[in-house]
Structure formats: C-alpha cells, structure tokens
Amino acid sequence: MVAELWPVALRNEGDGLRIEWNDGVATFVRWQTLRENCPCASCIEERQRPPDPFRVLSPQEVAAGTPRPRSMTPVGRYAYQIVWNDGHATGIYTLERLRQLSQPLSMSSKSDAVSPPESP
C-alpha cells in the first residue's frame, strides 16, 4: 500500500467522478453522494438534526435539481473544493474522504480528464 494517496487523474463521468489514484486503484463516486456528504459545518449540522416534515425547499434547491459541480479546485495537495450548481461552495473534500466515499472500479473507461494537483 502507498503511504500517501493522491489522484493521478480525475474524470467527469456524467453522474459522478472517476478518480485514478497513485496506488493503481480507480474509483467512482456519484455527485449526489459527494453533495449529500458535504463536510462543511453547516451541512454536518443539518444532517445531525431530526428531519423536518414541514421543511420548505428554497428556490435554489428546487432549481438545482440533481447535484452537479460547477467547478472543482485543488486545495493545497490534500483536498478539493467543489462549487455546486445549488450555489453551495464551503465544503473541502480531503483526498482521504474522497477515497472513503468512492467505490473501486476497473481501469478500462476513459472520458473528460481534469487535471489533478501535482503529486507530492
């Protein structure tokens, strides 16, 4: 096992993100999964509250529909910040968290490459 993990390739696969890691493993995580697991303080607090059956959705939430990233920017060499189509942008997804949320894949499919940060 490689002591320090980093992505060697990131690809937008439509409904999710394919990540090829420096240890040779390729993984996939749905955008919906990433948005539902946003690590920012506001989202964590909201997930810990009991569900409100009378909650009214904001116009942004209704208009956004399925979560999609507007941008994904490296934060140093340890994380990515995702700006979502619902306007949310405060979550910093560590490489470790991205690996935890994603599922292993085979290394066969290819599509729209996104540049990852340089390896340490």
FIKOLZA-1660 file (N, C-alpha, C; in steps of 0.1 Angstrom, whole numbers, plus 5000, padded with zeros to 4 digits):
% residues 120
   i   px   py   pz ch aa at
   1 5008 4988 5000  A  M  N
   1 5000 5000 5000  A  M CA
   1 5009 5012 5000  A  M  C
   2 5005 5022 4992  A  V  N
   2 5012 5035 4991  A  V CA
   2 5009 5043 5004  A  V  C
   3 5019 5048 5011  A  A  N
   3 5016 5056 5023  A  A CA
   3 5008 5068 5021  A  A  C
   4 5011 5076 5011  A  E  N
   4 5003 5088 5008  A  E CA
   4 4996 5087 4995  A  E  C
   5 4983 5089 4995  A  L  N
   5 4975 5088 4983  A  L CA
   5 4973 5101 4977  A  L  C
   6 4973 5102 4963  A  W  N
   6 4969 5113 4956  A  W CA
   6 4963 5109 4942  A  W  C
   7 4955 5117 4937  A  P  N
   7 4949 5113 4924  A  P CA
   7 4959 5116 4912  A  P  C
   8 4960 5107 4903  A  V  N
   8 4968 5109 4891  A  V CA
   8 4959 5114 4879  A  V  C
   9 4946 5111 4880  A  A  N
   9 4936 5116 4870  A  A CA
   9 4923 5117 4876  A  A  C
  10 4915 5127 4873  A  L  N
  10 4901 5129 4876  A  L CA
  10 4893 5131 4864  A  L  C
  11 4882 5124 4863  A  R  N
  11 4874 5124 4851  A  R CA
  11 4859 5126 4855  A  R  C
  12 4853 5136 4848  A  N  N
  12 4838 5137 4850  A  N CA
  12 4832 5126 4841  A  N  C
  13 4824 5118 4848  A  E  N
  13 4818 5106 4841  A  E CA
  13 4803 5109 4841  A  E  C
  14 4798 5121 4840  A  G  N
  14 4784 5124 4839  A  G CA
  14 4777 5125 4852  A  G  C
  15 4773 5114 4858  A  D  N
  15 4767 5114 4871  A  D CA
  15 4776 5113 4883  A  D  C
  16 4789 5113 4880  A  G  N
  16 4799 5112 4891  A  G CA
  16 4813 5114 4886  A  G  C
  17 4822 5112 4896  A  L  N
  17 4836 5114 4894  A  L CA
  17 4844 5102 4894  A  L  C
  18 4852 5099 4884  A  R  N
  18 4862 5088 4884  A  R CA
  18 4875 5093 4888  A  R  C
  19 4882 5086 4898  A  I  N
  19 4895 5090 4903  A  I CA
  19 4904 5079 4901  A  I  C
  20 4916 5081 4894  A  E  N
  20 4926 5072 4893  A  E CA
  20 4937 5076 4903  A  E  C
  21 4940 5067 4912  A  W  N
  21 4950 5070 4924  A  W CA
  21 4964 5065 4921  A  W  C
  22 4973 5071 4928  A  N  N
  22 4987 5067 4926  A  N CA
  22 4991 5053 4930  A  N  C
  23 4981 5046 4937  A  D  N
  23 4984 5032 4940  A  D CA
  23 4978 5023 4930  A  D  C
  24 4973 5028 4918  A  G  N
  24 4968 5020 4908  A  G CA
  24 4954 5017 4908  A  G  C
  25 4947 5021 4919  A  V  N
  25 4933 5018 4920  A  V CA
  25 4925 5030 4914  A  V  C
  26 4914 5026 4906  A  A  N
  26 4905 5036 4901  A  A CA
  26 4892 5034 4909  A  A  C
  27 4886 5046 4912  A  T  N
  27 4873 5046 4920  A  T CA
  27 4863 5055 4913  A  T  C
  28 4851 5054 4917  A  F  N
  28 4840 5062 4912  A  F CA
  28 4831 5066 4924  A  F  C
  29 4827 5079 4924  A  V  N
  29 4818 5084 4934  A  V CA
  29 4807 5093 4927  A  V  C
  30 4795 5091 4930  A  R  N
  30 4784 5099 4924  A  R CA
  30 4784 5113 4929  A  R  C
  31 4781 5122 4921  A  W  N
  31 4780 5136 4925  A  W CA
  31 4770 5137 4937  A  W  C
  32 4759 5130 4936  A  Q  N
  32 4748 5130 4946  A  Q CA
  32 4754 5126 4960  A  Q  C
  33 4763 5116 4960  A  T  N
  33 4769 5111 4972  A  T CA
  33 4778 5122 4978  A  T  C
  34 4786 5128 4969  A  L  N
  34 4795 5139 4974  A  L CA
  34 4787 5150 4980  A  L  C
  35 4776 5154 4973  A  R  N
  35 4769 5166 4978  A  R CA
  35 4762 5162 4991  A  R  C
  36 4756 5150 4992  A  E  N
  36 4750 5146 5005  A  E CA
  36 4760 5144 5016  A  E  C
  37 4772 5143 5013  A  N  N
  37 4782 5141 5024  A  N CA
  37 4792 5153 5025  A  N  C
  38 4787 5165 5021  A  C  N
  38 4795 5177 5022  A  C CA
  38 4801 5178 5036  A  C  C
  39 4814 5180 5037  A  P  N
  39 4820 5181 5051  A  P CA
  39 4820 5195 5057  A  P  C
  40 4813 5204 5052  A  C  N
  40 4813 5218 5058  A  C CA
  40 4804 5217 5071  A  C  C
  41 4807 5226 5080  A  A  N
  41 4800 5227 5093  A  A CA
  41 4785 5228 5092  A  A  C
  42 4780 5236 5082  A  S  N
  42 4765 5238 5081  A  S CA
  42 4759 5225 5076  A  S  C
  43 4765 5218 5067  A  C  N
  43 4759 5206 5062  A  C CA
  43 4759 5195 5073  A  C  C
  44 4770 5194 5080  A  I  N
  44 4771 5184 5091  A  I CA
  44 4760 5187 5101  A  I  C
  45 4758 5199 5105  A  E  N
  45 4748 5203 5115  A  E CA
  45 4734 5199 5109  A  E  C
  46 4732 5202 5097  A  E  N
  46 4719 5199 5091  A  E CA
  46 4716 5184 5091  A  E  C
  47 4726 5176 5088  A  R  N
  47 4725 5161 5087  A  R CA
  47 4722 5156 5101  A  R  C
  48 4727 5162 5112  A  Q  N
  48 4725 5157 5125  A  Q CA
  48 4712 5161 5131  A  Q  C
  49 4705 5171 5125  A  R  N
  49 4692 5174 5130  A  R CA
  49 4681 5164 5126  A  R  C
  50 4671 5162 5135  A  P  N
  50 4660 5153 5131  A  P CA
  50 4653 5159 5118  A  P  C
  51 4648 5151 5109  A  P  N
  51 4642 5156 5097  A  P CA
  51 4629 5165 5101  A  P  C
  52 4627 5175 5093  A  D  N
  52 4616 5184 5095  A  D CA
  52 4606 5181 5084  A  D  C
  53 4594 5174 5088  A  P  N
  53 4585 5170 5077  A  P CA
  53 4578 5182 5071  A  P  C
  54 4579 5194 5077  A  F  N
  54 4573 5206 5071  A  F CA
  54 4583 5216 5065  A  F  C
  55 4595 5211 5063  A  R  N
  55 4606 5220 5057  A  R CA
  55 4602 5224 5043  A  R  C
  56 4603 5237 5040  A  V  N
  56 4601 5242 5026  A  V CA
  56 4614 5243 5019  A  V  C
  57 4614 5238 5007  A  L  N
  57 4627 5239 4999  A  L CA
  57 4629 5253 4994  A  L  C
  58 4641 5258 4994  A  S  N
  58 4644 5271 4989  A  S CA
  58 4643 5271 4973  A  S  C
  59 4641 5282 4967  A  P  N
  59 4641 5282 4952  A  P CA
  59 4654 5277 4946  A  P  C
  60 4665 5279 4953  A  Q  N
  60 4678 5274 4948  A  Q CA
  60 4678 5259 4948  A  Q  C
  61 4673 5253 4958  A  E  N
  61 4672 5238 4959  A  E CA
  61 4663 5232 4949  A  E  C
  62 4652 5238 4946  A  V  N
  62 4643 5233 4936  A  V CA
  62 4649 5235 4922  A  V  C
  63 4654 5246 4919  A  A  N
  63 4660 5249 4906  A  A CA
  63 4672 5240 4903  A  A  C
  64 4680 5237 4914  A  A  N
  64 4693 5230 4912  A  A CA
  64 4690 5216 4906  A  A  C
  65 4680 5209 4911  A  G  N
  65 4677 5195 4906  A  G CA
  65 4688 5186 4911  A  G  C
  66 4693 5177 4902  A  T  N
  66 4704 5168 4905  A  T CA
  66 4717 5176 4908  A  T  C
  67 4724 5172 4919  A  P  N
  67 4737 5179 4922  A  P CA
  67 4747 5177 4911  A  P  C
  68 4753 5188 4906  A  R  N
  68 4763 5188 4896  A  R CA
  68 4774 5198 4901  A  R  C
  69 4786 5195 4898  A  P  N
  69 4797 5205 4902  A  P CA
  69 4798 5216 4891  A  P  C
  70 4799 5228 4895  A  R  N
  70 4802 5239 4886  A  R CA
  70 4818 5240 4884  A  R  C
  71 4825 5237 4895  A  S  N
  71 4839 5237 4894  A  S CA
  71 4845 5228 4906  A  S  C
  72 4857 5224 4904  A  M  N
  72 4864 5215 4914  A  M CA
  72 4878 5220 4914  A  M  C
  73 4882 5226 4925  A  T  N
  73 4895 5233 4926  A  T CA
  73 4904 5226 4937  A  T  C
  74 4917 5223 4933  A  P  N
  74 4925 5217 4944  A  P CA
  74 4928 5227 4955  A  P  C
  75 4928 5222 4967  A  V  N
  75 4932 5230 4979  A  V CA
  75 4945 5224 4984  A  V  C
  76 4956 5231 4982  A  G  N
  76 4969 5225 4985  A  G CA
  76 4971 5212 4978  A  G  C
  77 4976 5203 4985  A  R  N
  77 4978 5189 4980  A  R CA
  77 4971 5179 4988  A  R  C
  78 4960 5183 4995  A  Y  N
  78 4953 5174 5003  A  Y CA
  78 4938 5173 5001  A  Y  C
  79 4932 5182 4993  A  A  N
  79 4918 5183 4992  A  A CA
  79 4913 5190 4979  A  A  C
  80 4900 5190 4977  A  Y  N
  80 4893 5197 4966  A  Y CA
  80 4882 5205 4972  A  Y  C
  81 4879 5217 4966  A  Q  N
  81 4867 5224 4970  A  Q CA
  81 4858 5223 4957  A  Q  C
  82 4846 5219 4960  A  I  N
  82 4836 5218 4949  A  I CA
  82 4826 5229 4950  A  I  C
  83 4824 5237 4939  A  V  N
  83 4813 5246 4938  A  V CA
  83 4801 5239 4931  A  V  C
  84 4790 5238 4938  A  W  N
  84 4778 5231 4933  A  W CA
  84 4768 5239 4926  A  W  C
  85 4760 5233 4917  A  N  N
  85 4750 5240 4910  A  N CA
  85 4739 5246 4918  A  N  C
  86 4739 5242 4931  A  D  N
  86 4729 5249 4940  A  D CA
  86 4735 5261 4947  A  D  C
  87 4748 5264 4943  A  G  N
  87 4754 5276 4949  A  G CA
  87 4763 5273 4961  A  G  C
  88 4762 5261 4967  A  H  N
  88 4770 5257 4978  A  H CA
  88 4784 5255 4975  A  H  C
  89 4794 5261 4983  A  A  N
  89 4808 5260 4979  A  A CA
  89 4817 5260 4991  A  A  C
  90 4812 5256 5003  A  T  N
  90 4821 5257 5015  A  T CA
  90 4827 5244 5019  A  T  C
  91 4823 5233 5013  A  G  N
  91 4829 5220 5017  A  G CA
  91 4843 5218 5011  A  G  C
  92 4852 5213 5019  A  I  N
  92 4865 5209 5014  A  I CA
  92 4866 5194 5016  A  I  C
  93 4867 5187 5004  A  Y  N
  93 4867 5173 5004  A  Y CA
  93 4882 5168 5004  A  Y  C
  94 4886 5162 5015  A  T  N
  94 4900 5157 5016  A  T CA
  94 4902 5145 5007  A  T  C
  95 4914 5142 5002  A  L  N
  95 4917 5131 4994  A  L CA
  95 4912 5118 5001  A  L  C
  96 4915 5118 5014  A  E  N
  96 4911 5106 5022  A  E CA
  96 4896 5104 5022  A  E  C
  97 4888 5115 5023  A  R  N
  97 4874 5114 5023  A  R CA
  97 4869 5110 5009  A  R  C
  98 4875 5115 4999  A  L  N
  98 4871 5111 4985  A  L CA
  98 4873 5096 4983  A  L  C
  99 4884 5091 4988  A  R  N
  99 4887 5077 4987  A  R CA
  99 4876 5069 4995  A  R  C
 100 4873 5074 5007  A  Q  N
 100 4863 5066 5015  A  Q CA
 100 4849 5066 5009  A  Q  C
 101 4845 5077 5002  A  L  N
 101 4832 5078 4996  A  L CA
 101 4831 5071 4983  A  L  C
 102 4842 5068 4977  A  S  N
 102 4841 5062 4963  A  S CA
 102 4842 5047 4963  A  S  C
 103 4838 5041 4952  A  Q  N
 103 4838 5026 4951  A  Q CA
 103 4849 5022 4940  A  Q  C
 104 4856 5011 4943  A  P  N
 104 4867 5007 4933  A  P CA
 104 4861 5003 4920  A  P  C
 105 4868 5005 4909  A  L  N
 105 4864 5002 4895  A  L CA
 105 4876 4995 4888  A  L  C
 106 4873 4990 4876  A  S  N
 106 4884 4985 4868  A  S CA
 106 4889 4998 4861  A  S  C
 107 4901 4996 4855  A  M  N
 107 4908 5008 4849  A  M CA
 107 4905 5009 4834  A  M  C
 108 4893 5005 4829  A  S  N
 108 4891 5005 4815  A  S CA
 108 4885 5017 4808  A  S  C
 109 4875 5024 4815  A  S  N
 109 4869 5035 4807  A  S CA
 109 4876 5048 4809  A  S  C
 110 4875 5056 4799  A  K  N
 110 4881 5070 4798  A  K CA
 110 4871 5080 4793  A  K  C
 111 4872 5092 4799  A  S  N
 111 4865 5104 4794  A  S CA
 111 4870 5117 4800  A  S  C
 112 4864 5128 4797  A  D  N
 112 4869 5141 4800  A  D CA
 112 4878 5143 4812  A  D  C
 113 4891 5143 4809  A  A  N
 113 4901 5144 4820  A  A CA
 113 4902 5158 4826  A  A  C
 114 4903 5158 4839  A  V  N
 114 4905 5171 4847  A  V CA
 114 4919 5170 4853  A  V  C
 115 4926 5180 4853  A  S  N
 115 4940 5180 4859  A  S CA
 115 4940 5180 4874  A  S  C
 116 4946 5169 4880  A  P  N
 116 4947 5169 4895  A  P CA
 116 4959 5178 4899  A  P  C
 117 4961 5180 4912  A  P  N
 117 4973 5187 4917  A  P CA
 117 4985 5179 4914  A  P  C
 118 4997 5185 4914  A  E  N
 118 5009 5178 4912  A  E CA
 118 5011 5169 4924  A  E  C
 119 5017 5157 4922  A  S  N
 119 5020 5147 4933  A  S CA
 119 5031 5153 4942  A  S  C
 120 5030 5149 4955  A  P  N
 120 5040 5154 4965  A  P CA
 120 5053 5149 4962  A  P  C
% end
